[in-house]
Amino acid sequence: DTAVSQTPKYLVTQMGNDKSIKCEQNLGHDTMYWYKQDSKKFLKIMFSYNNKELIINETVPNRFSPKSPDKAHLNLHINSLELGDSAVYFCASSPQQGLGGYTFGSGTRLTVV
Amino acid sequence: QKEVEQDPGPLSVPEGAIVSLNCTYSNSAFQYFMWYRQYSRKGPELLMYTYSSGNKEDGRFTAQVDKSSKYISLFIRDSQPSDSATYLCAMTPPGNDKIIFGKGTRLHILP
């Protein structure tokens, strides 16, 4: 009965590889997000989607590409992984755009070696 | 100046004490204010959500917003060891989906 679930929880990969992180929410929310939390615990928005439409695209390298096949899913694909991409990536959802009551997933800890 | 400033701590207090956590911000357009709690290796969890100045109470937690000073606070009464976590303030202008988070304050409640 997990509200926002992400897979995998841990991901260790080599530089240059391509990887994907999946996110699903069963809350019926319209808006989904990807956030990155760096080693200093700073949480910063990367993307938001409202009902499959891209709303926010922060200054993120174009190696990062989100995809939302339906409003319950938001996946993140990362090409040509770099050491600096190591972080915890959180998926979140909210009932509607502009409301800040996010529900977060438990995160995907990505380590690039 | 960063948009949201929050002392990272750590802050250690004895069990039962009142805890005060604070953030300052620079953007006067912010109107929605939130506090999230994050346990180690978990996602942030929404604790309090307030709009405009004033106080909001929920059990042992009280959120306070002073828009004139651009200052928000979270008070925890009768603190428990289970309150040990990182507390993140967050805020956004109305109609804007982009929430800005503080860096979080690590709190330790000592039994």
Backbone of each chain as ProteinMPNN parsed JSONL, in Angstrom:
{"seq_chain_A": "DTAVSQTPKYLVTQMGNDKSIKCEQNLGHDTMYWYKQDSKKFLKIMFSYNNKELIINETVPNRFSPKSPDKAHLNLHINSLELGDSAVYFCASSPQQGLGGYTFGSGTRLTVV", "coords_chain_A": {"N_chain_A": [[0.822, -1.213, 0.0], [2.094, 1.127, -0.501], [2.488, 4.615, -0.988], [3.998, 6.354, -2.715], [6.212, 4.913, -4.732], [9.515, 3.94, -5.489], [11.861, 2.528, -7.729], [15.101, 1.341, -8.623], [16.005, 0.922, -5.08], [18.654, 1.2, -4.452], [21.468, 1.935, -6.479], [24.29, 1.144, -8.114], [26.739, 2.024, -10.331], [28.846, 2.213, -13.253], [30.809, 4.959, -14.5], [29.668, 6.575, -17.438], [27.726, 4.771, -18.113], [24.205, 4.113, -18.895], [21.216, 4.635, -17.125], [18.034, 3.916, -15.554], [15.457, 5.181, -13.411], [12.528, 4.289, -11.745], [9.234, 5.469, -10.969], [6.206, 5.327, -9.192], [2.924, 6.337, -8.286], [0.132, 5.805, -6.154], [-1.852, 7.452, -5.341], [-3.606, 8.935, -6.745], [-2.851, 11.444, -7.473], [-2.279, 14.449, -9.419], [0.123, 15.653, -10.087], [3.595, 15.138, -10.437], [7.037, 14.752, -9.394], [10.614, 15.071, -9.711], [13.268, 15.144, -7.474], [16.566, 16.044, -6.44], [18.87, 15.071, -4.003], [21.753, 16.14, -2.624], [25.087, 15.327, -1.356], [25.306, 16.98, 0.809], [22.816, 17.088, 1.764], [21.088, 18.827, 0.536], [18.088, 19.593, -0.996], [16.83, 19.65, -4.176], [14.73, 20.745, -6.809], [14.201, 18.997, -9.875], [12.528, 18.225, -12.067], [9.052, 18.679, -12.93], [5.883, 17.198, -13.547], [2.622, 17.603, -14.747], [-0.167, 15.796, -14.954], [0.947, 14.233, -17.057], [2.193, 16.215, -18.53], [5.069, 18.186, -19.063], [6.09, 20.512, -16.688], [7.924, 21.89, -15.041], [11.3, 22.362, -15.687], [14.209, 22.309, -14.52], [17.525, 23.768, -14.404], [19.036, 21.401, -15.621], [21.35, 18.967, -16.728], [21.064, 17.842, -20.14], [21.399, 15.162, -20.249], [19.737, 14.006, -18.514], [16.575, 12.704, -18.666], [13.213, 12.932, -18.216], [10.267, 10.85, -18.184], [6.834, 10.461, -18.62], [4.545, 8.165, -18.752], [1.899, 7.912, -17.977], [-0.344, 9.566, -15.655], [0.218, 8.467, -13.24], [2.77, 7.582, -13.198], [6.222, 8.396, -13.282], [9.196, 8.408, -14.766], [12.795, 8.408, -14.679], [15.42, 8.843, -16.792], [18.862, 8.47, -17.206], [21.582, 9.377, -19.066], [24.951, 8.509, -19.995], [26.38, 8.495, -17.432], [27.899, 10.411, -14.802], [30.467, 11.025, -12.305], [29.613, 13.083, -10.637], [26.905, 12.805, -10.617], [26.175, 11.213, -8.58], [24.032, 10.788, -5.932], [21.039, 11.128, -3.919], [17.991, 10.409, -5.321], [14.779, 11.632, -5.332], [11.414, 10.859, -5.847], [8.269, 12.5, -6.0], [4.84, 13.373, -5.276], [1.918, 15.448, -5.733], [-1.418, 16.641, -4.938], [-2.413, 18.582, -6.74], [-1.142, 20.941, -9.122], [0.876, 23.503, -7.827], [0.177, 23.202, -5.2], [1.697, 22.583, -2.141], [1.808, 20.251, -0.627], [3.56, 17.774, -0.686], [3.981, 14.252, -1.27], [6.556, 12.138, -0.647], [8.63, 9.638, -2.183], [10.766, 6.943, -1.006], [13.274, 7.247, -1.97], [16.083, 6.874, -4.273], [19.235, 5.72, -4.087], [21.9, 6.676, -5.791], [25.018, 5.685, -6.92], [27.842, 6.514, -8.598], [30.618, 5.065, -10.006]], "CA_chain_A": [[0.0, 0.0, 0.0], [3.002, 2.264, -0.545], [1.866, 5.706, -1.726], [4.915, 6.7, -3.8], [7.25, 3.877, -4.7], [10.596, 4.117, -6.454], [12.774, 1.402, -7.904], [15.528, 0.565, -7.447], [16.376, 1.715, -3.903], [20.092, 1.449, -4.557], [21.965, 1.743, -7.834], [25.718, 1.398, -8.227], [27.027, 1.831, -11.736], [30.096, 2.829, -13.698], [30.747, 6.164, -15.343], [29.408, 6.362, -18.849], [26.541, 3.919, -18.306], [22.861, 4.699, -18.921], [20.366, 3.963, -16.147], [16.695, 4.481, -15.339], [14.797, 5.046, -12.113], [11.083, 4.32, -11.981], [8.415, 5.98, -9.871], [4.769, 5.134, -9.349], [2.13, 6.77, -7.13], [-1.231, 5.27, -6.171], [-2.649, 8.418, -4.583], [-4.494, 9.663, -7.643], [-2.362, 12.816, -7.641], [-2.083, 14.896, -10.799], [1.448, 16.217, -10.331], [4.721, 14.338, -9.953], [8.293, 15.511, -9.38], [11.9, 14.489, -9.356], [14.166, 15.987, -6.7], [17.896, 15.495, -6.187], [19.437, 15.456, -2.71], [23.189, 15.911, -2.725], [25.762, 14.796, -0.164], [25.079, 17.924, 1.915], [21.393, 16.963, 2.094], [20.305, 19.893, -0.084], [17.054, 19.009, -1.847], [16.579, 20.609, -5.242], [13.826, 20.221, -7.823], [14.73, 18.788, -11.213], [11.424, 18.248, -13.029], [7.703, 18.352, -12.481], [4.914, 16.871, -14.577], [1.229, 17.673, -14.347], [-0.988, 14.99, -15.848], [1.822, 13.822, -18.17], [2.779, 17.347, -19.233], [6.233, 18.767, -18.383], [5.802, 21.85, -16.187], [9.172, 22.481, -14.586], [12.521, 21.713, -16.14], [15.257, 23.168, -13.973], [18.786, 23.721, -15.146], [19.534, 20.039, -15.448], [21.971, 18.522, -17.995], [20.119, 17.106, -20.967], [21.589, 13.722, -20.064], [18.613, 13.577, -17.693], [15.327, 12.837, -19.42], [12.052, 12.335, -17.558], [9.199, 10.366, -19.066], [5.611, 10.19, -17.869], [3.621, 7.449, -19.635], [0.554, 8.263, -17.501], [-0.17, 10.493, -14.524], [0.645, 7.731, -12.045], [4.163, 7.151, -13.36], [7.218, 9.355, -13.771], [10.49, 7.734, -14.763], [13.94, 9.278, -14.935], [16.493, 8.158, -17.495], [20.1, 9.252, -17.167], [22.584, 8.9, -20.025], [26.371, 8.848, -19.812], [26.494, 8.872, -16.021], [29.139, 11.019, -14.338], [30.67, 10.909, -10.857], [28.829, 14.124, -9.967], [25.481, 12.435, -10.569], [25.95, 10.448, -7.35], [23.128, 11.529, -5.052], [19.78, 10.418, -3.711], [16.946, 10.972, -6.17], [13.459, 11.424, -4.75], [10.197, 11.126, -6.576], [7.217, 13.015, -5.127], [3.603, 13.733, -5.97], [1.007, 16.331, -4.988], [-2.769, 16.52, -5.498], [-2.526, 19.421, -7.926], [-0.044, 21.864, -9.332], [0.841, 24.703, -7.007], [-0.041, 22.863, -3.8], [2.987, 22.067, -1.7], [1.776, 19.083, 0.242], [4.125, 16.647, -1.412], [4.273, 12.945, -0.695], [7.808, 11.689, -1.238], [9.071, 8.256, -2.12], [11.871, 6.747, -0.053], [14.538, 7.631, -2.59], [17.003, 5.959, -4.953], [20.612, 6.162, -3.816], [22.715, 6.4, -6.976], [26.46, 5.845, -6.754], [28.566, 6.33, -9.851], [32.033, 4.766, -9.672]], "C_chain_A": [[0.859, 1.267, 0.0], [2.438, 3.351, -1.444], [2.697, 6.113, -2.947], [6.071, 5.706, -3.721], [8.253, 4.103, -5.824], [11.39, 2.82, -6.528], [13.869, 1.783, -8.877], [15.801, 1.491, -6.256], [17.853, 2.086, -3.947], [20.528, 1.128, -5.978], [23.44, 2.125, -7.841], [26.105, 1.067, -9.66], [28.312, 2.56, -12.116], [29.84, 4.086, -14.513], [30.487, 5.782, -16.788], [28.193, 5.501, -19.132], [25.264, 4.759, -18.389], [21.995, 3.914, -17.941], [19.016, 4.668, -16.038], [16.229, 4.233, -13.921], [13.297, 5.185, -12.368], [10.354, 4.822, -10.747], [6.942, 5.779, -10.201], [4.062, 5.654, -8.101], [0.704, 6.259, -7.282], [-2.195, 6.174, -5.396], [-3.663, 9.149, -5.451], [-4.084, 11.111, -7.853], [-2.131, 13.143, -9.105], [-0.631, 15.257, -11.105], [2.528, 15.351, -9.683], [6.021, 15.093, -10.194], [9.488, 14.575, -9.242], [12.716, 15.553, -8.63], [15.494, 15.26, -6.541], [18.373, 15.994, -4.838], [20.916, 15.112, -2.72], [23.776, 15.468, -1.381], [25.595, 15.707, 1.043], [23.597, 18.014, 2.261], [20.534, 18.061, 1.476], [19.373, 19.306, -1.132], [16.645, 20.025, -2.909], [15.72, 19.981, -6.342], [14.552, 20.063, -9.154], [13.612, 18.972, -12.244], [10.09, 18.147, -12.292], [6.827, 18.113, -13.704], [3.521, 17.004, -13.994], [0.409, 16.915, -15.379], [-0.262, 14.71, -17.174], [2.466, 14.984, -18.925], [3.923, 17.952, -18.412], [5.93, 20.203, -17.992], [7.086, 22.563, -15.793], [10.327, 21.652, -15.117], [13.65, 22.625, -15.683], [16.527, 23.014, -14.789], [19.456, 22.378, -14.865], [20.186, 19.636, -16.769], [20.999, 17.701, -18.826], [20.403, 15.614, -21.016], [20.449, 13.131, -19.227], [17.333, 13.769, -18.495], [14.197, 12.144, -18.657], [11.048, 11.855, -18.601], [8.003, 10.007, -18.205], [4.613, 9.502, -18.789], [2.156, 7.666, -19.248], [0.737, 9.025, -16.197], [0.241, 9.787, -13.241], [2.114, 7.333, -12.089], [5.021, 8.29, -13.872], [8.581, 8.698, -13.622], [11.59, 8.739, -15.094], [15.036, 8.45, -15.583], [17.725, 9.062, -17.501], [21.114, 8.601, -18.108], [23.983, 9.293, -19.575], [26.648, 9.334, -18.386], [27.881, 9.376, -15.668], [29.228, 10.881, -12.816], [29.774, 11.887, -10.093], [27.332, 13.845, -9.916], [25.153, 11.628, -9.323], [25.16, 11.299, -6.363], [21.961, 10.599, -4.726], [18.714, 11.138, -4.524], [15.592, 10.598, -5.58], [12.377, 11.753, -5.766], [9.161, 11.627, -5.574], [5.966, 13.27, -5.962], [2.801, 14.694, -5.094], [-0.352, 16.317, -5.681], [-2.975, 17.369, -6.75], [-1.384, 20.403, -7.95], [-0.211, 23.091, -8.451], [0.508, 24.448, -5.55], [1.185, 22.146, -3.287], [2.958, 20.854, -0.831], [2.263, 17.84, -0.459], [4.108, 15.38, -0.583], [5.507, 12.424, -1.411], [7.913, 10.164, -1.203], [10.258, 8.148, -1.184], [13.247, 6.914, -0.694], [15.268, 6.503, -3.293], [18.408, 6.501, -4.756], [21.489, 5.713, -4.977], [24.182, 6.672, -6.669], [27.127, 5.543, -8.082], [30.048, 6.157, -9.523], [32.896, 4.791, -10.928]], "O_chain_A": [[0.422, 2.332, 0.436], [1.961, 3.061, -2.541], [2.181, 6.207, -4.061], [6.813, 5.68, -2.739], [7.885, 4.416, -6.957], [11.567, 2.115, -5.535], [13.607, 2.477, -9.86], [15.824, 2.712, -6.414], [18.24, 3.174, -3.519], [20.036, 0.188, -6.601], [23.795, 3.28, -7.605], [25.835, -0.031, -10.147], [28.795, 3.418, -11.377], [28.788, 4.244, -15.132], [31.018, 4.793, -17.292], [27.68, 5.491, -20.251], [25.238, 5.931, -18.015], [22.029, 2.683, -17.92], [18.875, 5.843, -16.378], [16.557, 3.217, -13.308], [12.853, 6.069, -13.1], [10.805, 4.621, -9.619], [6.493, 6.022, -11.321], [4.536, 5.441, -6.985], [0.136, 6.27, -8.374], [-3.211, 5.72, -4.869], [-4.491, 9.902, -4.938], [-4.87, 11.916, -8.352], [-1.833, 12.27, -9.921], [-0.202, 15.175, -12.256], [2.392, 14.899, -8.546], [6.106, 15.953, -11.071], [9.385, 13.459, -8.734], [12.844, 16.689, -9.087], [15.547, 14.031, -6.511], [18.298, 17.188, -4.548], [21.292, 13.944, -2.812], [23.053, 15.265, -0.406], [25.727, 15.256, 2.181], [23.179, 18.925, 2.977], [19.371, 18.214, 1.85], [19.812, 18.607, -2.045], [16.175, 21.117, -2.591], [15.947, 18.843, -6.752], [15.401, 20.877, -9.518], [13.735, 19.771, -13.173], [10.008, 17.608, -11.189], [7.004, 18.737, -14.75], [3.267, 16.565, -12.872], [0.3, 17.333, -16.532], [-0.805, 14.929, -18.257], [3.216, 14.753, -19.874], [3.77, 18.201, -17.216], [5.561, 21.021, -18.835], [7.305, 23.714, -16.173], [10.34, 20.425, -15.019], [14.003, 23.587, -16.364], [16.588, 22.232, -15.737], [20.316, 22.254, -13.994], [19.637, 19.928, -17.831], [20.198, 16.945, -18.278], [19.732, 14.877, -21.737], [20.223, 11.921, -19.23], [17.043, 14.874, -18.952], [14.217, 10.927, -18.473], [10.981, 12.363, -19.72], [8.139, 9.331, -17.185], [3.902, 10.176, -19.535], [1.273, 7.608, -20.104], [1.853, 9.122, -15.687], [0.579, 10.444, -12.256], [2.641, 6.802, -11.112], [4.626, 9.045, -14.76], [9.059, 8.462, -12.513], [11.342, 9.778, -15.707], [15.522, 7.479, -15.004], [17.633, 10.261, -17.768], [21.455, 7.427, -17.961], [24.17, 10.281, -18.865], [27.099, 10.461, -18.182], [28.894, 8.866, -16.146], [28.229, 10.655, -12.133], [29.244, 11.555, -9.033], [26.582, 14.561, -9.253], [23.982, 11.382, -9.036], [25.579, 12.4, -6.005], [21.898, 9.458, -5.184], [18.563, 12.355, -4.414], [15.292, 9.425, -5.357], [12.42, 12.778, -6.446], [9.178, 11.215, -4.414], [6.026, 13.369, -7.188], [2.981, 14.745, -3.878], [-0.439, 16.018, -6.872], [-3.626, 16.938, -7.702], [-0.74, 20.664, -6.933], [-1.304, 23.648, -8.342], [0.549, 25.373, -4.739], [1.669, 21.206, -3.919], [4.004, 20.446, -0.326], [1.476, 16.953, -0.789], [4.206, 15.42, 0.644], [5.511, 12.283, -2.634], [7.365, 9.501, -0.323], [10.707, 9.15, -0.627], [14.269, 6.742, -0.029], [15.098, 5.33, -2.96], [18.731, 7.602, -5.202], [21.785, 4.528, -5.128], [24.54, 7.759, -6.215], [26.992, 4.446, -8.623], [30.651, 6.993, -8.851], [34.103, 4.566, -10.851]]}, "seq_chain_B": "QKEVEQDPGPLSVPEGAIVSLNCTYSNSAFQYFMWYRQYSRKGPELLMYTYSSGNKEDGRFTAQVDKSSKYISLFIRDSQPSDSATYLCAMTPPGNDKIIFGKGTRLHILP", "coords_chain_B": {"N_chain_B": [[22.622, 36.302, -1.357], [21.073, 33.355, -0.166], [17.899, 31.98, -1.116], [16.452, 30.652, 0.877], [17.349, 30.222, 4.166], [18.772, 28.063, 6.534], [19.825, 26.838, 9.591], [22.134, 24.25, 9.738], [22.685, 22.714, 11.978], [24.331, 20.116, 13.963], [21.558, 19.951, 16.295], [21.237, 19.341, 19.622], [19.166, 18.221, 22.148], [17.752, 17.633, 25.443], [15.484, 14.953, 26.185], [12.033, 15.748, 26.398], [12.33, 18.476, 26.354], [11.551, 21.732, 24.936], [11.712, 22.265, 21.528], [13.069, 24.484, 19.158], [13.005, 25.346, 15.862], [14.23, 27.04, 13.008], [13.823, 29.162, 10.094], [14.932, 31.529, 7.697], [13.974, 33.726, 5.024], [14.222, 35.219, 1.745], [12.553, 35.987, -0.33], [9.788, 37.844, -0.747], [7.484, 37.057, -1.963], [6.823, 34.507, -1.26], [4.293, 32.447, 0.01], [3.194, 30.072, 0.843], [4.054, 27.832, 3.339], [6.016, 25.255, 4.631], [6.869, 22.46, 6.702], [9.014, 19.75, 6.738], [9.843, 16.458, 7.799], [12.632, 14.371, 7.924], [13.737, 11.202, 8.214], [16.719, 9.214, 8.644], [17.867, 7.903, 5.632], [15.389, 7.868, 4.482], [12.482, 9.203, 2.725], [11.504, 12.712, 2.686], [8.889, 13.812, 4.899], [5.765, 15.286, 5.085], [5.057, 17.57, 7.618], [3.855, 19.971, 8.577], [1.768, 22.507, 7.186], [1.319, 25.684, 6.148], [-0.339, 28.794, 5.517], [0.282, 32.084, 4.905], [0.823, 34.61, 7.508], [1.055, 33.826, 11.049], [0.059, 31.364, 13.525], [0.04, 27.785, 13.603], [-1.212, 24.861, 14.942], [-0.541, 21.439, 15.686], [-1.022, 18.813, 17.439], [1.868, 18.051, 19.181], [3.315, 19.832, 17.743], [3.977, 23.108, 16.548], [3.647, 25.477, 14.076], [4.982, 28.517, 13.025], [4.637, 31.6, 11.397], [6.128, 34.547, 10.366], [5.67, 36.96, 8.358], [6.415, 39.583, 8.036], [8.952, 39.724, 9.046], [10.114, 37.821, 7.555], [10.457, 35.133, 8.431], [10.296, 31.899, 9.694], [9.136, 29.387, 11.978], [9.379, 26.264, 13.713], [8.023, 24.643, 16.397], [8.559, 22.129, 18.771], [6.965, 20.466, 21.233], [7.488, 18.779, 24.399], [9.583, 16.974, 23.594], [10.621, 13.948, 22.006], [12.721, 10.989, 21.813], [12.129, 9.79, 19.363], [11.662, 11.918, 17.75], [14.041, 12.624, 16.698], [15.667, 13.562, 13.868], [16.088, 14.953, 10.546], [15.0, 18.193, 9.927], [13.283, 19.962, 7.536], [12.648, 23.13, 6.244], [10.331, 24.576, 3.94], [9.13, 26.389, 1.106], [6.92, 28.314, -1.054], [5.845, 30.481, -3.71], [2.414, 31.59, -4.349], [0.512, 29.516, -6.533], [2.707, 28.516, -7.762], [4.7, 25.859, -8.686], [7.169, 25.268, -7.815], [8.846, 24.336, -5.216], [10.937, 25.635, -2.747], [13.475, 24.404, -0.789], [14.897, 24.538, 2.509], [18.187, 23.788, 3.808], [17.942, 21.999, 5.827], [17.803, 21.01, 9.282], [19.599, 19.085, 11.497], [18.383, 17.222, 14.11], [18.831, 16.028, 17.374], [17.416, 14.179, 19.893], [18.057, 13.635, 23.147], [17.937, 10.792, 25.195]], "CA_chain_B": [[21.872, 35.666, -0.259], [20.239, 32.262, -0.604], [16.473, 32.262, -0.936], [16.02, 30.102, 2.158], [18.487, 29.926, 5.034], [18.415, 27.215, 7.672], [21.013, 26.356, 10.292], [22.16, 22.789, 9.585], [22.882, 22.014, 13.243], [23.237, 19.446, 14.66], [20.984, 20.503, 17.497], [21.006, 18.261, 20.583], [18.399, 18.682, 23.314], [17.307, 16.495, 26.255], [14.092, 14.523, 26.055], [11.069, 16.544, 27.142], [12.553, 19.909, 26.156], [10.898, 22.367, 23.785], [12.666, 22.481, 20.435], [12.735, 25.578, 18.246], [13.725, 25.266, 14.588], [13.921, 28.297, 12.32], [14.321, 29.476, 8.754], [14.679, 32.864, 7.16], [13.877, 33.697, 3.57], [14.421, 36.543, 1.159], [11.545, 36.271, -1.355], [8.543, 38.236, -0.087], [6.348, 36.449, -2.666], [6.48, 33.214, -0.661], [3.076, 32.495, 0.815], [2.933, 28.755, 1.412], [5.218, 27.449, 4.138], [5.905, 23.863, 5.033], [7.942, 21.78, 7.429], [9.121, 18.326, 6.462], [10.742, 15.684, 8.666], [13.288, 13.312, 7.153], [14.554, 10.246, 8.948], [17.862, 8.766, 7.873], [17.635, 6.969, 4.525], [13.969, 7.89, 4.125], [12.06, 10.422, 2.052], [10.888, 13.729, 3.555], [7.485, 13.565, 5.241], [5.152, 16.577, 5.411], [4.594, 17.72, 8.998], [2.98, 21.125, 8.741], [1.56, 23.275, 5.956], [0.629, 26.898, 6.56], [-0.49, 29.847, 4.52], [0.345, 33.446, 5.452], [1.369, 34.776, 8.854], [0.282, 33.304, 12.166], [0.436, 30.087, 14.126], [-0.791, 26.607, 13.35], [-0.827, 23.832, 15.911], [-0.979, 20.081, 15.395], [-0.442, 17.971, 18.474], [3.039, 18.651, 19.845], [3.995, 20.694, 16.781], [3.407, 24.414, 16.233], [4.357, 26.209, 13.028], [4.778, 29.957, 13.167], [5.115, 32.358, 10.238], [6.17, 36.004, 10.515], [6.01, 37.424, 7.008], [7.062, 40.911, 8.088], [10.374, 39.481, 9.312], [10.528, 36.738, 6.651], [11.005, 34.21, 9.421], [9.342, 30.869, 10.087], [9.622, 28.548, 13.066], [8.658, 25.045, 14.101], [8.246, 24.305, 17.796], [8.181, 20.771, 19.159], [6.843, 20.381, 22.702], [7.665, 17.443, 24.982], [10.328, 16.261, 22.554], [10.847, 12.521, 22.212], [13.825, 10.465, 20.993], [11.638, 9.495, 18.007], [11.682, 13.163, 16.978], [15.383, 12.789, 16.138], [15.557, 13.509, 12.408], [16.406, 16.238, 9.91], [13.785, 18.973, 9.678], [13.473, 20.862, 6.401], [11.603, 24.087, 5.939], [10.111, 24.691, 2.5], [8.176, 27.451, 0.82], [6.654, 28.558, -2.463], [4.851, 31.518, -3.991], [1.134, 30.993, -4.741], [0.37, 29.091, -7.924], [4.009, 28.117, -8.303], [4.944, 24.483, -8.297], [8.579, 25.066, -7.493], [9.092, 24.511, -3.791], [12.331, 25.849, -2.365], [13.749, 23.796, 0.505], [16.096, 24.848, 3.267], [19.139, 22.673, 3.807], [17.602, 21.051, 6.878], [18.483, 21.035, 10.583], [19.648, 17.769, 12.15], [17.957, 17.305, 15.505], [19.018, 14.833, 18.211], [16.781, 14.241, 21.203], [18.85, 12.741, 24.007], [17.077, 10.149, 26.22]], "C_chain_B": [[20.999, 34.544, -0.815], [18.781, 32.593, -0.329], [15.957, 31.802, 0.415], [17.255, 29.719, 2.959], [18.009, 29.122, 6.233], [19.698, 26.696, 8.287], [21.046, 24.835, 10.242], [22.307, 22.004, 10.891], [24.195, 21.233, 13.213], [22.813, 20.172, 15.937], [20.643, 19.335, 18.42], [20.292, 18.829, 21.805], [17.96, 17.462, 24.116], [15.835, 16.202, 26.015], [13.185, 15.371, 26.945], [11.215, 18.039, 26.939], [11.7, 20.414, 24.986], [11.981, 22.676, 22.756], [12.16, 23.622, 19.562], [13.624, 25.484, 17.013], [13.285, 26.451, 13.739], [14.467, 28.349, 10.908], [14.051, 30.942, 8.465], [14.643, 32.767, 5.646], [13.931, 35.118, 3.03], [13.307, 36.951, 0.185], [10.2, 36.587, -0.7], [7.306, 37.66, -0.782], [5.951, 35.101, -2.078], [5.237, 33.363, 0.201], [2.699, 31.16, 1.424], [4.202, 28.286, 2.098], [4.994, 26.056, 4.697], [7.089, 23.455, 5.899], [7.857, 20.291, 7.101], [10.092, 17.714, 7.471], [11.329, 14.567, 7.807], [14.133, 12.464, 8.084], [15.653, 9.755, 8.028], [17.443, 7.714, 6.848], [16.144, 6.829, 4.18], [13.668, 9.171, 3.35], [11.491, 11.427, 3.036], [9.387, 13.47, 3.709], [6.891, 14.904, 5.68], [4.619, 16.571, 6.843], [3.535, 18.805, 9.124], [2.931, 21.908, 7.437], [0.76, 24.509, 6.358], [0.612, 27.906, 5.425], [-0.573, 31.169, 5.265], [0.79, 33.45, 6.913], [0.457, 34.167, 9.914], [0.819, 31.983, 12.641], [-0.511, 28.987, 13.683], [-0.293, 25.49, 14.245], [-1.371, 22.482, 15.48], [-0.292, 19.169, 16.402], [0.708, 18.678, 19.17], [3.767, 19.663, 18.956], [3.229, 22.002, 16.579], [4.281, 25.066, 15.178], [3.983, 27.675, 13.143], [5.379, 30.665, 11.963], [5.039, 33.84, 10.562], [6.624, 36.581, 9.18], [6.705, 38.778, 7.026], [8.559, 40.768, 8.311], [10.963, 38.437, 8.385], [11.211, 35.632, 7.467], [9.929, 33.181, 9.747], [9.981, 29.969, 11.13], [8.764, 27.299, 13.183], [9.032, 24.755, 15.547], [7.758, 22.881, 18.046], [8.143, 20.736, 20.683], [7.061, 18.941, 23.138], [8.412, 16.533, 23.996], [10.657, 14.83, 22.985], [12.055, 12.067, 21.392], [13.393, 10.158, 19.549], [11.527, 10.746, 17.139], [13.048, 13.421, 16.353], [15.342, 12.544, 14.634], [16.125, 14.816, 11.859], [15.102, 16.93, 9.568], [14.073, 20.012, 8.594], [12.319, 21.844, 6.317], [11.494, 24.175, 4.413], [9.056, 25.752, 2.253], [8.039, 27.668, -0.67], [5.72, 29.747, -2.613], [3.533, 30.867, -4.401], [1.128, 30.637, -6.219], [1.664, 28.629, -8.561], [4.345, 26.737, -7.78], [6.335, 24.252, -7.748], [8.811, 25.38, -6.026], [10.582, 24.665, -3.566], [12.511, 25.294, -0.953], [14.946, 24.456, 1.167], [16.98, 23.618, 3.293], [18.854, 21.657, 4.9], [18.435, 21.238, 8.128], [18.432, 19.633, 11.175], [19.364, 17.93, 13.633], [18.192, 15.967, 16.196], [18.327, 15.068, 19.539], [17.444, 13.186, 22.081], [17.964, 12.142, 25.093], [17.553, 10.483, 27.63]], "O_chain_B": [[20.278, 34.731, -1.796], [18.464, 33.378, 0.564], [15.128, 32.471, 1.031], [18.108, 28.974, 2.477], [16.999, 29.438, 6.86], [20.563, 26.172, 7.584], [20.086, 24.188, 10.66], [22.088, 20.793, 10.924], [25.112, 21.64, 12.499], [23.591, 20.893, 16.561], [19.866, 18.451, 18.057], [20.753, 19.792, 22.417], [17.808, 16.376, 23.557], [15.051, 17.091, 25.685], [13.522, 15.672, 28.091], [10.323, 18.801, 27.311], [11.202, 19.638, 24.17], [13.017, 23.264, 23.069], [10.968, 23.711, 19.267], [14.85, 25.537, 17.114], [12.113, 26.825, 13.746], [15.439, 27.673, 10.571], [13.066, 31.514, 8.931], [15.207, 31.846, 5.056], [13.716, 36.087, 3.758], [13.139, 38.138, -0.093], [9.547, 35.694, -0.16], [6.199, 37.762, -0.253], [4.863, 34.6, -2.362], [5.136, 34.28, 1.016], [1.965, 31.111, 2.411], [5.288, 28.332, 1.52], [3.908, 25.73, 5.176], [8.168, 24.044, 5.824], [6.797, 19.669, 7.174], [11.032, 18.363, 7.929], [10.612, 13.902, 7.06], [15.112, 12.933, 8.665], [15.553, 9.856, 6.805], [16.746, 6.754, 7.177], [15.706, 5.804, 3.657], [14.476, 10.099, 3.316], [11.04, 11.043, 4.115], [8.717, 12.987, 2.796], [7.448, 15.577, 6.547], [3.843, 15.698, 7.232], [2.467, 18.592, 9.698], [3.906, 21.969, 6.688], [-0.359, 24.387, 6.856], [1.434, 27.867, 4.509], [-1.408, 31.341, 6.152], [1.097, 32.4, 7.477], [-0.747, 34.013, 9.707], [1.887, 31.534, 12.223], [-1.692, 29.219, 13.424], [0.904, 25.208, 14.298], [-2.491, 22.373, 14.98], [0.87, 18.802, 16.235], [0.539, 19.781, 19.69], [4.739, 20.281, 19.392], [2.005, 22.009, 16.456], [5.493, 25.197, 15.35], [2.818, 28.024, 13.333], [6.501, 30.363, 11.556], [3.994, 34.331, 10.988], [7.822, 36.677, 8.91], [7.494, 39.086, 6.133], [9.346, 41.584, 7.83], [12.168, 38.186, 8.414], [12.36, 35.26, 7.225], [8.788, 33.539, 10.04], [11.201, 29.805, 11.168], [7.592, 27.283, 12.806], [10.211, 24.636, 15.881], [6.685, 22.486, 17.589], [9.16, 20.95, 21.343], [6.852, 18.004, 22.367], [7.926, 15.465, 23.621], [10.929, 14.551, 24.153], [12.382, 12.69, 20.382], [14.199, 10.257, 18.625], [11.32, 10.646, 15.93], [13.194, 14.348, 15.555], [15.018, 11.444, 14.185], [16.582, 15.674, 12.614], [14.203, 16.324, 8.986], [14.985, 20.829, 8.722], [11.154, 21.448, 6.317], [12.45, 23.884, 3.694], [8.189, 25.985, 3.095], [8.901, 27.273, -1.456], [4.89, 29.996, -1.739], [3.529, 29.693, -4.77], [1.67, 31.367, -7.049], [1.715, 28.379, -9.765], [4.282, 26.481, -6.577], [6.647, 23.161, -7.27], [8.953, 26.54, -5.64], [11.389, 23.921, -4.123], [11.784, 25.671, -0.033], [15.887, 24.881, 0.497], [16.578, 22.54, 2.855], [19.444, 20.577, 4.914], [19.616, 21.579, 8.059], [17.355, 19.059, 11.337], [20.039, 18.693, 14.324], [17.812, 14.913, 15.686], [18.618, 16.043, 20.233], [17.392, 11.993, 21.784], [17.31, 12.876, 25.833], [16.954, 10.033, 28.607]]}, "name": "protein", "num_of_chains": 2, "seq": "DTAVSQTPKYLVTQMGNDKSIKCEQNLGHDTMYWYKQDSKKFLKIMFSYNNKELIINETVPNRFSPKSPDKAHLNLHINSLELGDSAVYFCASSPQQGLGGYTFGSGTRLTVVQKEVEQDPGPLSVPEGAIVSLNCTYSNSAFQYFMWYRQYSRKGPELLMYTYSSGNKEDGRFTAQVDKSSKYISLFIRDSQPSDSATYLCAMTPPGNDKIIFGKGTRLHILP"}
